[in-house]
Amino acid sequence: MTSFPLPDEESQILLISDCVAMLLFSEEKIWLCVGEVNDLKFDGQSVSYLNLDMLAKHTVTVSYQVLGLRPATVDDDPDGQHDWQTYHIANEYSFTVPGRLVQPINPKVSTTHTNLPWYLFQGTFLVALAASMFQQTSIATLKSVPKVVPNKEYPYRESSGE
């Protein structure tokens, strides 16, 4: 794995295992997707991190594993501030996309189950994030957005299955 010089204290970086958001196509609709980074490449070489300002470069790709989202309970978030939590879905989706398609996010990590942590989100944040990402994405860039066939876990479903 190739590495860059360590970033200075002012730099913001994206690391493998960081949480990111991106857009996906399914059933001719655009959906928000949350995932974890599993590989970063610059000029075709794997790197351990990237400065966030490098994501827009044409030679940067990000590979990620899609995470499921389901309603959070008070057991998942005792503070009751978050209404969604991530989980690892059985039918794994992994994608490699141009870096400009991913949006690094810094969600709260659950502390109730330390052996199997997950991310917690507020629904209003997820809706605003999806709208913002869609608004900032050009038609040309939308052609690079991955397409997925729906299954029982993605696109996200309500507890009723809808």
PAPA-759451 format. One record per residue: x, y, z of N, C-alpha, C in turn. Coordinates in steps of 0.2 Angstrom, whole numbers, plus 2048, in hexadecimal, padded with zeros to 3 digits. Atoms other than C-alpha are relative to their C-alpha. Example, Ala and Ser with C-alpha at 12.3 -4.5 7.8 and 13.67 -1.06 7.14 Angstrom:
2
8047FA80083E7EA8278048068007FC7FA7FF8447FB8247FC805803
END
This chain:
162
8047FA8008008008008048068007FC7FA8018078117FB7FD8058068027FB7FB80681F8088038077FE7FE7F98018088328078038028077FE7FE7FA81183C8147FB8028048067FE7FB80783F8247FD8077FF8037F98017FB84D8228018048067FF7FC7FA7FD85C82D7FA8018048068007FB7F186083B7FA8047FD8067FD8047E686B82F7FD7FC7FB8038048057E385D8237FB7FC8028068057FF7D38538228027FB7FB7FE8058047D684281C7FA7FB8008048058007CC8338178047F98007FC8067FE7D282281E7FB7FA7FE8048068017CD81081A7FC7FF8068058017FB7BE80B8257FC8068028047FA7FF7B881D8257F97FF7FD8078008027A58208238008057FB8017FB8057A08288137F97FF7FD80680080379082C80A8018017F87FF80080778D82A7F77F97FF7FD80780180377E8297EB8017FA7FC8018068047788197E27FA8017FC80680080476C8167D47FC7F980280480680075E8097D77F98017FE8067FF80274E8077CF7FE8077FD8007F98037518177C57FF8068048007FB7FB7528217D58078008037FA7FF7FC7618287DE7FF8008078008027F87648227F08068038037FA7FF7FC7708287FD8027F98037FD8067FE77C81A8028058028067FA7FF7FB7878198128047FA8007FC80680079680E8128078028037FA7FF7FD7A780B8188067FF7FB7FB8008057B780E80E8047FA8017FB8067FF7C17FE80B8068007FB7FA7FF8047CE8047FE8008087FD7FF7F98037D58157F88057FF7FB7FA8008057DF8177E88018077FD7FD7FA8037E98267E18047FE7FB7FC8028057F08247D08017F87FF8008078017EB8117D08047FC8067FD8037FB7F580E7E07FC8008078048007FA7ED8097F18048058057FD7FC7FB7F08167FE7FC7FF8078038017FA7EC8168117FB8068028047FA7FF7E48278118008057FA8007FA8057E08368067FE8068038037FA7FD7DE84880A7FA8017FC8077FF8037CC84D8078008047FA8007FC8067D185A7FA8027FD7FA7FE8048067D884C7EF7FA7FC7FD8058048037C78447ED7FD8027F98037FE8077C284E7DE8057FF7FA7FB8018067D28497D47FE7FA7FC8038058057CE83E7C58047F98027FC8067FF7DC8317CB7FE7FD8078028027F97D382E7DC7FA7FB7FF8068047FF7C881F7DF7FF7FE8078028037F97BF8197EF7FC7FA7FF8048068007B98087F27FC8008078048007FA7AB8067FF7FB7FA8008058057FE7A07F98077F98038028077FD7FF78D7FE8077FE7FD8078038027F97867FD8197F88017FF8077FF7FF7737FB81D7FF8058058037FC7FB7698078267F97FE8038068027FD75B8038327FE8048068027FC7FB75180C83F8047FE8077FC8017F975B80E8507FB8008058048007FA75380A8608048048067FD7FD7FA7568118728067FC8027FB8047FE7618028758068017FC7FA7FE80476C8078668038078017FE7FA7FE76D81986B7FC8038068037FE7FA76981C87D7FE8088018017F980076982F87A7FA8027FC8067FF80475B82D86E8008067FB7FF7FB80576383A8628007FE7F97FF80280776582F8537FA7FB7FE80580480275782684A8027FA7FB7FE80580476181B83E8077FE8027F98037FE77080F8408027FC7FA7FD80480577B8068348017F98027FF8077FF77D7F38328047FD7FA7FD8048067877E78277FB7FC7FD80680380377B7E181A8037F97FD7FE80780277B7CE8158038007F87FF7FF80777B7D28028058067FF7FC7FA80078B7DC8028018037F97FF7FC80678D7EA7F58078048017F97FC80079F7F17F28008037F97FF7FC8067A37FE7E58068048017FA7FC8017B28077DF7FD8067FB8027FA8047AE8197D98058068007FB7FA8007B78297D57FF8048078007FD7F97BB8327E57FB8068018057FA8007B08417E07F97FE8028068027FF7A18367E37FE7FF8088018027F97A48337F68008068048007FA7FB7A083F8048027FD8077FF8027F97A983B8147FB8038058057FE7FB79E83C8238037FD8077FD8017F97A283B8367FA7FE8058068027FC79383283E8027FE8077FF8027FA79182E8508017F88007FF80780079781C8547FD7FE8068048027FA78C8128608057FE8057FC8027FA79380E8717FD7FA8048048057FC7868018778037F97FF7FD80780278E7F286E8078017FE7F97FF8027A17F486E8037FB7FC7FD8068047A47E38667FD8017F88038008067997E88577FD8087FF8027F98007997FB8557FC8027F98037FE80678E8048487FF8088008007F980178B8168427F88028028077FE7FF77C8208487FF8077FC8027FA80477382E83E7F98028028067FD7FF76583A83F7FD8007F98048008067588388318018077FC8007F980475884B82D8078017FD7F97FF80376B84B82B8017FC7F97FF80480676A83C81E7FC8037FA8047FD80675C8458148048067FE7FC7FA8027668558148067FE7FC7FA80280377684C80F7FE7FD7F980280380676D8438017FE8067FB8027FA8047668537FA8068047FE7FA7FC80277685C7FB8057FD7FB7FC80480478084E7F37FD8007F980380080677384D7E58018077FC8007F98037738607E28078027FE7F97FE8027868617E18037FB7FA7FE8058057878527D47FE8027F98027FF8077888567C27FD7FA7FC80380680477F84C7B58067FC7FD7FA8048027908467AE8027FC8067FE8047FA7958407C07FB7FB8018058057FE7848377C28017FA7FC7FF80680478982C7B48057FB8037FB8047FC7978257C07FD7FD8068038037FA78B8217CE7FE7F97FF80280780178980E7D07F97FF8008078038007798057CD8007FA8038018067FC7727F87D87F97FD7FF8078048017647EB7D67FD8008088028007FA7597ED7E57FF7F98038018067FD7587DF7F27FC8028078047FE7F97507DE8048038058047FD7FC7FB75D7E880C8028077FD7FE7F98037617F67FF7FD8007F98007FA7FC75B8027FA7FC7FF8078038017F975680580C7F97FF8018078017FF7467FF8127FD8028078037FF7FA73A8048207FF7F98048018077FC7377F782E7FA7FC7FD8068048037267F38258027FC7F97FE8048067317ED8167FF8057F98017FC80572C7FC80B8068047FE
END
